[in-house]
């Protein structure tokens, strides 16, 4: 068994790393190994200087700082493991640093734009009521699109006003939906859902074709169509309303830890990107409206 295979097995056994994560680590380690083999070196005999040379080559080839930082993170994890288990005496990358990567701020919407988007569906039709309800839940609960389309009828509790969401890693969380979303959901369940489904006893809360759960791609097409109706021209992503949910909560004084729990982030550092979004917005407002901005 190669040292890469042994490391990836340890990642899977000890940390429960996903197939996607394991594949990414394998790509980075294999690329580094191939570079070393050109100089008759191995992963376990590499030097910090050789790594620096490789990073410079990658920059010349057009790799961005964020990509190089990810590679460094992958290799650091490998060398920490290798040192812990006695494969090497010292970590060759322990003192290697790269310039800090400025976080890329997610696309989000202003509160007024969210209101226009929510009002875009034609609620005089069952499809419009369905779409309005889905948009309301998406924004009120900060759901991922996959979480929204995966909801089943027994996942919502109108009496308590909460949604049980199954997120990444099959972890469940309870998220309050708020009065507006709850009212639309109640209307949808009473009128639109029965009209859209041939068999209302099927589990999908929001059906697409054949009473099956709507696909992420279908709902994303619906969002883009409603954005055009709402006159929103800025770039959108499947997470746009999720980003807006988090940013608007922080703008109104919500605690970062609470936002983390609502979003279902396992690590607070993942949630902290939204503090950068809020700060950037404050700086923009200051520049636009302060007399000395």
C-alpha positions in Angstrom: 0.0 0.0 0.0 1.4 3.4 -0.9 1.8 6.1 1.7 -1.0 8.1 0.0 -3.4 5.2 0.2 -2.5 4.7 3.9 -3.1 8.4 4.6 -6.4 8.5 2.8 -7.5 5.3 4.7 -6.7 7.0 7.9 -8.7 10.1 6.9 -11.7 7.9 6.1 -11.4 5.8 9.3 -10.6 8.6 11.8 -12.4 11.6 10.4 -15.1 10.1 8.2 -13.9 12.1 5.2 -16.3 12.0 2.2 -15.4 10.5 -1.2 -15.3 14.1 -2.6 -12.8 15.1 0.1 -10.6 12.0 -0.4 -10.5 12.5 -4.1 -9.4 16.1 -3.7 -6.6 15.1 -1.3 -5.5 12.4 -3.7 -5.3 14.8 -6.6 -3.2 17.3 -4.6 -0.8 14.6 -3.2 -0.4 12.9 -6.5 0.4 16.2 -8.3 3.0 16.9 -5.6 4.4 13.4 -5.8 4.8 13.7 -9.6 6.8 16.9 -9.1 9.1 15.4 -6.6 9.8 12.3 -8.7 11.3 14.5 -11.4 14.1 15.3 -8.9 14.3 11.7 -7.6 12.6 12.8 -4.4 9.6 11.3 -2.6 6.8 12.6 -0.5 8.7 11.6 2.6 12.0 13.3 1.5 10.6 16.6 0.3 12.1 19.9 1.3 10.4 23.3 1.9 12.6 24.8 -0.9 11.2 22.3 -3.4 7.7 23.1 -2.4 8.4 26.8 -2.8 9.7 26.2 -6.3 6.6 24.2 -7.2 4.3 27.0 -5.9 6.2 29.5 -8.1 5.8 27.2 -11.1 2.0 27.0 -10.4 1.7 30.8 -10.2 3.5 31.1 -13.6 1.1 28.5 -15.0 -1.9 30.7 -13.9 -3.0 28.9 -10.7 -4.6 31.4 -8.4 -3.6 32.0 -4.8 -6.8 30.3 -3.5 -5.9 27.1 -5.4 -2.3 27.1 -4.1 -3.5 27.7 -0.5 -5.8 24.7 -0.9 -2.9 22.5 -2.0 -0.8 23.7 0.9 -3.6 22.8 3.3 -3.9 19.3 1.8 -0.1 18.7 2.0 0.1 20.1 5.6 -2.6 17.6 6.7 -0.6 14.8 5.1 2.7 15.7 6.7 1.1 16.2 10.1 -0.2 12.6 9.8 3.1 11.3 8.5 5.0 12.8 11.4 2.5 11.6 14.0 2.8 8.0 12.7 6.6 8.1 12.4 7.0 8.2 8.6 9.1 11.4 8.9 11.1 13.0 11.7 10.1 16.6 10.9 7.4 18.4 8.9 8.9 20.0 5.8 6.0 22.4 5.5 5.6 23.4 9.1 7.0 26.9 8.5 5.8 27.4 4.9 3.2 30.2 4.5 1.4 31.7 1.6 -0.2 35.2 1.5 -3.6 35.3 3.1 -6.5 34.6 0.8 -9.1 37.3 0.9 -12.4 35.6 1.3 -14.5 35.7 -1.9 -17.8 37.3 -0.8 -20.9 35.5 -1.9 -23.5 37.1 -4.1 -26.4 38.3 -2.0 -29.5 40.6 -2.4 -30.6 43.7 -0.7 -33.7 43.4 1.4 -35.7 45.4 -1.1 -34.6 43.0 -3.9 -35.6 40.0 -1.8 -39.1 41.5 -1.4 -39.4 42.0 -5.1 -38.3 38.4 -5.8 -40.9 37.1 -3.2 -43.6 39.0 -4.9 -42.8 37.8 -8.4 -44.7 34.5 -8.6 -48.3 34.7 -9.8 -50.1 33.5 -6.7 -53.4 33.3 -8.6 -52.2 29.9 -9.8 -51.3 26.7 -7.9 -47.8 26.9 -9.4 -47.4 30.5 -8.3 -48.4 29.6 -4.7 -46.0 26.7 -4.7 -43.1 28.9 -5.9 -44.0 31.8 -3.5 -44.0 29.3 -0.6 -40.7 27.8 -1.7 -39.1 31.2 -1.9 -40.5 32.3 1.4 -39.2 29.1 3.1 -35.8 29.4 1.4 -35.3 33.0 2.7 -37.0 32.6 6.1 -35.0 29.4 7.0 -31.7 29.9 5.1 -32.0 26.5 3.5 -29.8 25.1 0.8 -31.8 24.4 -2.4 -31.2 20.7 -2.0 -32.6 20.8 1.5 -35.7 22.7 0.3 -36.6 20.4 -2.6 -35.9 17.4 -0.3 -38.5 18.4 2.3 -41.3 15.9 3.0 -44.7 16.6 4.3 -43.9 15.4 7.8 -40.8 17.7 8.0 -42.9 20.8 8.7 -44.8 21.6 11.9 -47.1 24.6 11.4 -48.3 24.5 15.0 -44.8 25.0 16.3 -43.6 26.9 13.3 -40.5 24.9 12.6 -39.0 22.9 9.7 -36.9 19.8 10.3 -34.1 20.0 7.8 -31.7 17.2 6.8 -28.5 18.8 5.9 -25.0 17.7 5.0 -23.8 14.5 6.6 -27.4 13.5 7.1 -27.6 15.8 10.2 -31.0 17.1 11.1 -31.7 20.5 12.5 -34.9 22.4 13.5 -35.3 25.9 11.9 -38.0 28.4 12.7 -39.9 29.5 9.6 -41.5 32.7 10.8 -45.0 33.9 10.5 -45.0 34.9 6.8 -43.5 31.7 5.6 -45.8 29.7 7.8 -48.9 31.5 6.4 -47.9 30.8 2.9 -47.1 27.2 3.7 -50.5 26.7 5.3 -52.2 28.2 2.2 -50.1 26.0 -0.1 -50.9 22.8 1.8 -54.6 23.6 1.8 -55.1 24.7 -1.8 -52.1 24.4 -4.2 -50.5 21.1 -3.2 -53.7 19.1 -3.6 -54.2 20.7 -7.0 -50.7 19.9 -8.2 -50.5 16.3 -7.1 -52.4 13.3 -8.4 -51.7 11.5 -5.2 -51.4 14.0 -2.3 -50.3 11.1 0.1 -46.9 11.0 -1.7 -44.1 12.3 0.6 -42.7 15.2 -1.5 -43.7 18.5 0.0 -43.0 20.4 -3.3 -43.7 18.2 -6.3 -42.2 18.5 -9.8 -43.3 15.9 -12.3 -45.2 12.8 -11.5 -45.6 13.7 -7.8 -41.9 13.3 -7.3 -39.9 15.9 -5.5 -38.9 18.8 -7.6 -35.2 18.7 -8.8 -32.7 21.4 -7.8 -32.3 22.3 -11.4 -36.0 22.9 -12.0 -36.3 25.1 -8.9 -33.2 27.0 -9.9 -34.7 27.7 -13.3 -37.9 29.0 -11.5 -35.8 31.3 -9.4 -34.1 32.8 -12.4 -37.4 33.3 -14.2 -38.9 35.1 -11.2 -35.7 37.2 -10.9 -36.3 38.5 -14.4 -39.9 39.3 -13.5 -38.7 41.1 -10.4 -36.2 43.2 -12.5 -33.2 41.8 -10.7 -30.2 41.9 -13.0 -27.3 41.1 -10.7 -25.8 37.6 -10.9 -27.6 35.0 -8.8 -26.5 31.6 -7.5 -28.5 28.7 -6.1 -27.4 29.9 -2.6 -28.4 33.6 -3.2 -31.3 33.6 -0.8 -29.4 31.5 1.8 -26.6 34.2 1.6 -29.3 36.9 2.0 -30.8 35.1 5.0 -27.5 35.1 6.8 -26.4 38.6 5.8 -29.7 40.2 6.8 -29.7 38.5 10.1 -26.3 39.8 11.0 -27.2 43.2 9.7 -30.0 43.3 12.2 -27.8 42.2 15.1 -28.1 38.4 15.2 -25.4 36.5 17.0 -23.0 34.7 14.7 -23.3 31.5 16.6 -27.1 31.5 16.2 -26.7 32.1 12.4 -24.2 29.1 12.4 -26.8 26.9 14.0 -29.6 28.0 11.7 -27.4 27.4 8.6 -26.3 24.0 9.8 -22.6 24.9 9.6 -20.4 22.5 11.5 -17.6 25.1 11.8 -18.0 28.7 12.9 -15.3 29.8 10.4 -17.6 28.9 7.6 -20.3 31.3 8.9 -17.8 34.1 9.4 -17.8 34.9 5.7 -21.1 36.7 6.3 -19.5 39.1 8.7 -17.2 40.2 5.8 -20.3 40.6 3.6 -22.0 42.8 6.3 -18.8 44.8 6.8 -18.4 45.3 3.0 -22.0 46.6 2.8 -21.4 49.1 5.7 -18.3 50.4 3.9 -20.2 50.8 0.7 -23.0 52.7 2.4 -20.5 54.9 4.2 -18.7 55.7 0.9 -22.0 56.5 -0.9 -23.7 58.6 1.8 -21.2 60.1 4.2 -20.1 63.6 3.1 -16.5 62.6 3.5 -16.9 59.1 2.2 
